[in-house]
Amino acid sequence: MISKLTSVLSRILFVGCFLMAAFAVWERVLNLFGFTVLGEAYSSSRVLEFSGVGVLFVIALQLRELKEIEKRMHGG
């Protein structure tokens, strides 16, 4: 049960991080033309940093999942 929840959470987080990265690029392109979506709240580079941190969590979740699979395969 927990492994399925972890798997779903990992997929949702990965898609969210990908969308945040795409949004950061789009915000930067808009900034070149003098427009903004985020205003003064966050810069596009900060949103890209948040996306990178999220991807690190996805990697950690995937490694944990692989460790559990290996543990089950070897009977440990």
LINKA-V109214 format. One record per pair of residues at least 24 apart in sequence whose ideal C-beta (glycine too) atoms are under 8 Angstrom apart, sorted by the first residue. I is the first residue (numbers start at 1). J is the second residue. D is the distance in whole Angstrom. If there is no record, write none. Layout:
i=I j=J d=D
i=I j=J d=D
This chain:
i=3 j=65 d=6
i=3 j=68 d=6
i=6 j=61 d=6
i=6 j=64 d=7
i=6 j=65 d=6
i=7 j=65 d=7
i=9 j=61 d=7
i=10 j=58 d=5
i=10 j=61 d=4
i=10 j=62 d=6
i=10 j=65 d=7
i=13 j=54 d=6
i=13 j=57 d=6
i=13 j=58 d=5
i=13 j=61 d=8
i=14 j=54 d=8
i=14 j=55 d=7
i=14 j=58 d=5
i=16 j=54 d=7
i=17 j=51 d=5
i=17 j=52 d=8
i=17 j=54 d=4
i=17 j=55 d=5
i=17 j=58 d=7
i=18 j=51 d=8
i=20 j=47 d=6
i=20 j=48 d=8
i=20 j=50 d=6
i=20 j=51 d=4
i=20 j=54 d=7
i=21 j=47 d=8
i=21 j=48 d=6
i=21 j=51 d=4
i=23 j=47 d=6
i=24 j=48 d=4
i=24 j=51 d=7
